Structure formats: structure tokens, C-alpha cells
Amino acid sequence: MRSAPCSAPPTPSSSSADTAPRSLSSRASATGPCECGGGPEGEAGSVVDERGVPVPPGPSRPEGRGMPGDVVVEVWERPVCLPHGYGAKIRAPHALVMTFLFKSGSLREKLKSIAQATYTHSRNLAYFVFTYKGLMALQSRLQGKKIPFHSFFAACIGGWLVFGENNPINSQIIMYLLSRILFGLSRLAVEKGYIPQPKQDPFPLVAALVWGTVLWLFEYHRQTLQPSLQSSMTYLYDDSNVWHDISDFLIYNKRTDNK
């Protein structure tokens, strides 16, 4: 953000005392924009950004770096709005499919369940992002710089406050993150040299162990698996033992036979 320097209006000389006053536009262009709240006429757009585009005055004008308002702008502007939209886009389709596929009840109850899951997911993401970025900005301002521990500490506090409740939505998010953390830490260990670089791609072995473990748990310790995973695997491996007609492939094959 830059501002053109202030310049006072030229003082008319004695030789031009009888000259007609110039127009407002010509006077404004002569004096240029002023960072002290407008040109000589107090017109908007007196502050310009790096591209020379006028920035209107008022609450929407971003404050300069190092100003107290930076924390509020940095935390509130996009980090609060974007997670709401992102959470809704991610959760709504998933909740729609899972609710109509596995849950019973009236249409009103199903729609209410979808709306509640979508709201909870998007709200928690917004709360967490706000908390994380707020703590990051606060730590950087207090210490004058950003260090790796800031990110870990801010996320720990946000995770405890926002995702600490053990409910289906938070549980799914935590398990989603856990699987990616394990992959990320494995790659980091290789990059840092803590474990040697595999000579062959280890993914086939990982896939075999994951599927072998989860099916063993499903067959013999089903209660230990997360409920939505139990429902999906029951639908795939148990309900597939029963055949009604071609509609099983198109709608839902779990229904009561009429005897």
C-alpha cells in the first residue's frame, strides 16, 4: 500500500489574481492524492495500492503492516468465510449419500440429519481456522517472528477446543487426518534420512496390510470399527449374500422379504 505525498495547493501569484478559478478536477490532479484523508476537496480514493488503484476510505481499507488492526483483518477476513463454504461442499454430498443409503426415518428426519451434519462440519472448520490463525498472528506479533513451534502450538489449542468432543463428525475428521499424517511422517522420515529410501514402491505392501487388517477386524472384531465403516462393509460383504432382483444394483438391496 503506498500513498502519493501530500502537496498544498499552489498559491496564486499577483499576476494571476484575476484569473478565473480552476475546476475541481484540475485542482485535484494538480495537487495529487493525499494520504491524510483525501485531496484538497477530501475526495475518496486518496490512498492507492501498489498498482496505483485508488482504495476507498472507511472500515474496508486495510491498515498498514504493523498496525493493531492487522490482527483483526488477518484473522477475520477470509479465514472465517472460506471454511464454512468448504465444509458445506465437503460434508453435504457425503451426508446426503450416507443418510439415504444407510439411515431409516422420514424424509424430514433425513434432511434434518444432513443439514445438522453439514452445519457442524462447516462450523467446526470455521472455528478452528479462526482460532489457529488468531493464535499464529498473536504469537508472531509477540515474538516478532514466526517459528515452527507456533504452528504446532496453535493447532493443538484449536484441536483441543474445537475438535475435542468425541462425536461422529469430529471422529471422521480426525481419522481422515491421522491416515494422512502417517503417510506424511513416513515420507518425512525418508527425506531426513531416518529410514532408508525403499528400493521398491512400498505402496502394494501397505495396501495389502491395510485391507487384510480391516477385513480381519470386520469379521472377528466388528465392534471396534467406526460405525460408518461398519455400515459400508456390512452392505458390501453381508448384504451382498442376499439377492432380490436387478433393483439391488440400482437402489438398495437391504429389505425385508415378504413370506
C-alpha positions as CSV (number, residue, x, y, z in Angstrom):
1,M,0.0,0.0,0.0
2,R,1.5,3.4,-1.0
3,S,0.3,6.9,-0.9
4,A,1.2,9.9,-3.0
5,P,2.8,12.6,-1.0
6,C,0.7,15.5,0.2
7,S,1.1,18.7,-1.5
8,A,-0.5,22.0,-0.7
9,P,-2.5,23.9,-3.4
10,P,-0.4,26.4,-5.3
11,T,-0.6,29.9,-4.0
12,P,-1.9,32.2,-6.7
13,S,0.5,34.9,-7.7
14,S,-0.3,38.5,-8.1
15,S,-0.1,38.3,-11.8
16,S,-2.8,35.6,-11.9
17,A,-5.0,37.1,-9.2
18,D,-7.7,38.0,-11.7
19,T,-7.6,34.6,-13.3
20,A,-10.8,32.5,-13.1
21,P,-10.6,29.6,-10.5
22,R,-9.7,26.3,-12.0
23,S,-12.2,23.4,-11.9
24,L,-12.2,20.9,-9.1
25,S,-10.8,18.2,-11.3
26,S,-7.9,20.2,-12.5
27,R,-7.1,21.3,-8.9
28,A,-7.3,17.7,-7.7
29,S,-5.0,16.5,-10.4
30,A,-2.6,19.3,-9.7
31,T,-2.3,18.6,-6.0
32,G,-2.5,14.8,-6.3
33,P,-3.9,12.4,-3.8
34,C,-3.1,12.9,-0.2
35,E,-2.6,10.2,2.5
36,C,-4.1,12.4,5.2
37,G,-7.7,11.6,4.3
38,G,-8.2,12.8,0.8
39,G,-7.1,15.6,-1.6
40,P,-7.9,19.2,-1.0
41,E,-11.5,18.5,-1.5
42,G,-11.5,15.4,0.7
43,E,-12.3,13.1,-2.3
44,A,-12.4,9.4,-2.0
45,G,-9.6,7.3,-3.4
46,S,-6.8,9.4,-2.0
47,V,-4.8,6.3,-1.0
48,V,-3.7,4.0,-3.8
49,D,-2.3,0.5,-3.7
50,E,0.9,-0.9,-5.4
51,R,-0.8,-0.9,-8.8
52,G,-2.0,2.7,-8.4
53,V,-5.6,1.7,-7.9
54,P,-7.5,4.1,-5.5
55,V,-8.6,2.5,-2.2
56,P,-11.8,3.9,-0.8
57,P,-11.7,5.2,2.8
58,G,-13.6,3.6,5.6
59,P,-13.6,0.3,7.5
60,S,-12.8,-1.7,4.4
61,R,-9.5,0.0,3.9
62,P,-6.7,-2.4,5.0
63,E,-4.4,-0.9,7.5
64,G,-0.6,-0.9,7.1
65,R,1.7,-3.6,8.4
66,G,2.5,-3.2,12.0
67,M,-0.8,-1.5,12.8
68,P,-3.0,-3.0,15.6
69,G,-5.9,-3.6,13.2
70,D,-3.8,-6.1,11.1
71,V,-4.6,-8.9,13.5
72,V,-8.3,-8.4,13.2
73,V,-8.2,-8.1,9.4
74,E,-5.8,-11.1,9.0
75,V,-8.0,-13.4,11.2
76,W,-11.5,-12.3,10.2
77,E,-11.4,-11.5,6.5
78,R,-11.3,-14.8,4.6
79,P,-10.4,-17.5,7.2
80,V,-13.9,-17.3,8.7
81,C,-15.9,-17.3,5.5
82,L,-14.0,-19.9,3.4
83,P,-14.1,-22.8,5.9
84,H,-17.9,-22.5,6.0
85,G,-18.3,-22.9,2.3
86,Y,-15.6,-25.6,2.1
87,G,-17.1,-27.6,4.9
88,A,-20.6,-27.4,3.3
89,K,-19.2,-28.6,-0.1
90,I,-17.4,-31.5,1.5
91,R,-19.9,-32.7,4.1
92,A,-23.3,-32.1,2.3
93,P,-22.8,-34.7,-0.6
94,H,-21.3,-37.2,1.8
95,A,-24.1,-36.8,4.4
96,L,-26.7,-37.0,1.6
97,V,-25.4,-40.3,0.3
98,M,-24.8,-41.9,3.6
99,T,-28.1,-40.8,5.1
100,F,-30.3,-42.0,2.2
101,L,-28.3,-45.2,1.8
102,F,-28.0,-46.4,5.4
103,K,-30.3,-44.5,7.7
104,S,-34.0,-45.0,8.2
105,G,-36.7,-42.5,9.0
106,S,-38.9,-40.0,7.3
107,L,-37.7,-37.6,4.7
108,R,-37.9,-34.7,7.1
109,E,-35.7,-36.5,9.6
110,K,-33.2,-37.4,6.9
111,L,-33.0,-33.8,5.6
112,K,-32.6,-32.6,9.2
113,S,-29.7,-35.0,9.7
114,I,-28.0,-33.9,6.6
115,A,-28.4,-30.2,7.5
116,Q,-27.1,-30.8,11.0
117,A,-24.0,-32.7,9.8
118,T,-23.2,-30.1,7.2
119,Y,-23.6,-27.3,9.7
120,T,-21.5,-29.0,12.4
121,H,-18.7,-29.7,9.9
122,S,-18.5,-26.2,8.4
123,R,-18.9,-24.5,11.8
124,N,-16.1,-26.5,13.3
125,L,-13.8,-25.8,10.4
126,A,-14.5,-22.1,10.7
127,Y,-13.9,-22.1,14.5
128,F,-10.7,-24.0,14.1
129,V,-9.3,-21.8,11.3
130,F,-10.2,-18.7,13.2
131,T,-8.5,-20.0,16.4
132,Y,-5.4,-21.2,14.5
133,K,-4.8,-18.0,12.5
134,G,-5.6,-15.8,15.5
135,L,-3.0,-17.6,17.7
136,M,-0.5,-17.6,14.9
137,A,-0.8,-13.9,14.4
138,L,-0.7,-13.3,18.1
139,Q,2.5,-15.4,18.6
140,S,4.2,-13.7,15.6
141,R,3.4,-10.3,16.9
142,L,4.6,-11.1,20.4
143,Q,7.9,-12.7,19.4
144,G,8.4,-10.6,16.2
145,K,8.9,-13.7,14.0
146,K,7.3,-17.0,13.1
147,I,8.9,-20.3,14.2
148,P,7.7,-23.9,13.6
149,F,6.5,-24.3,17.2
150,H,3.9,-21.6,16.7
151,S,2.1,-23.7,14.1
152,F,2.1,-26.8,16.3
153,F,1.0,-25.0,19.5
154,A,-1.8,-23.0,17.7
155,A,-3.1,-26.2,16.1
156,C,-3.0,-28.1,19.4
157,I,-5.0,-25.4,21.1
158,G,-7.5,-25.3,18.2
159,G,-7.8,-29.0,18.1
160,W,-8.5,-29.3,21.8
161,L,-11.1,-26.5,21.8
162,V,-12.9,-27.3,18.6
163,F,-12.5,-31.0,17.9
164,G,-12.1,-32.3,21.4
165,E,-15.7,-33.5,21.6
166,N,-16.0,-37.2,20.6
167,N,-18.8,-37.1,18.1
168,P,-19.2,-38.7,14.6
169,I,-18.3,-35.6,12.7
170,N,-15.1,-34.9,14.7
171,S,-14.2,-38.6,14.7
172,Q,-14.3,-38.8,10.9
173,I,-12.2,-35.7,10.5
174,I,-9.6,-36.9,13.0
175,M,-9.3,-40.3,11.3
176,Y,-9.1,-38.6,7.9
177,L,-6.2,-36.5,9.2
178,L,-4.5,-39.4,11.0
179,S,-4.1,-41.5,7.9
180,R,-2.5,-38.6,6.0
181,I,-0.2,-37.8,9.0
182,L,1.1,-41.3,9.0
183,F,1.9,-41.1,5.2
184,G,3.4,-37.6,5.7
185,L,5.6,-38.7,8.6
186,S,6.8,-41.7,6.6
187,R,7.8,-39.6,3.7
188,L,9.5,-37.1,6.0
189,A,11.5,-39.8,7.7
190,V,12.8,-40.9,4.3
191,E,13.6,-37.3,3.3
192,K,15.5,-36.7,6.6
193,G,17.4,-40.0,6.3
194,Y,15.9,-41.6,9.4
195,I,14.9,-44.6,7.4
196,P,16.5,-45.7,4.1
197,Q,14.9,-45.0,0.7
198,P,12.9,-48.1,-0.3
199,K,14.3,-49.8,-3.3
200,Q,10.8,-50.6,-4.5
201,D,7.5,-48.9,-4.1
202,P,6.1,-49.9,-0.7
203,F,2.5,-49.0,-1.5
204,P,1.4,-52.5,-2.6
205,L,2.6,-53.9,0.7
206,V,0.8,-51.1,2.6
207,A,-2.4,-51.7,0.7
208,A,-2.2,-55.5,1.4
209,L,-1.7,-54.9,5.1
210,V,-4.4,-52.3,5.4
211,W,-7.1,-54.4,3.7
212,G,-6.0,-57.6,5.5
213,T,-6.2,-55.8,8.9
214,V,-9.6,-54.1,8.3
215,L,-11.3,-57.3,7.0
216,W,-10.0,-59.3,9.9
217,L,-11.3,-56.6,12.3
218,F,-14.7,-56.6,10.4
219,E,-15.1,-60.4,10.5
220,Y,-14.0,-61.0,14.1
221,H,-13.9,-57.7,16.0
222,R,-16.6,-55.7,14.2
223,Q,-17.5,-53.5,17.2
224,T,-14.0,-51.9,17.2
225,L,-14.6,-50.3,13.8
226,Q,-16.1,-46.9,13.3
227,P,-19.9,-47.0,12.8
228,S,-20.0,-45.6,9.2
229,L,-17.3,-48.1,8.2
230,Q,-19.2,-50.9,9.7
231,S,-22.3,-49.9,7.7
232,S,-20.4,-49.7,4.5
233,M,-18.7,-53.1,5.0
234,T,-21.9,-54.7,6.1
235,Y,-23.6,-53.5,3.0
236,L,-20.8,-54.8,0.8
237,Y,-19.9,-58.1,2.4
238,D,-23.0,-59.2,4.3
239,D,-26.0,-57.8,2.4
240,S,-24.5,-58.9,-0.9
241,N,-25.2,-62.5,0.2
242,V,-28.9,-61.8,-0.4
243,W,-30.3,-61.4,-3.9
244,H,-33.7,-60.0,-4.8
245,D,-33.7,-58.7,-8.3
246,I,-31.9,-56.2,-10.6
247,S,-33.1,-53.3,-8.4
248,D,-30.5,-54.4,-5.9
249,F,-27.9,-52.8,-8.1
250,L,-29.9,-49.6,-8.7
251,I,-31.4,-48.7,-5.3
252,Y,-30.7,-50.6,-2.1
253,N,-30.6,-54.3,-1.5
254,K,-31.4,-54.5,2.2
255,R,-35.1,-55.0,2.6
256,T,-37.4,-57.4,4.3
257,D,-38.6,-60.4,2.3
258,N,-42.4,-61.0,2.3
259,K,-43.2,-64.5,3.1
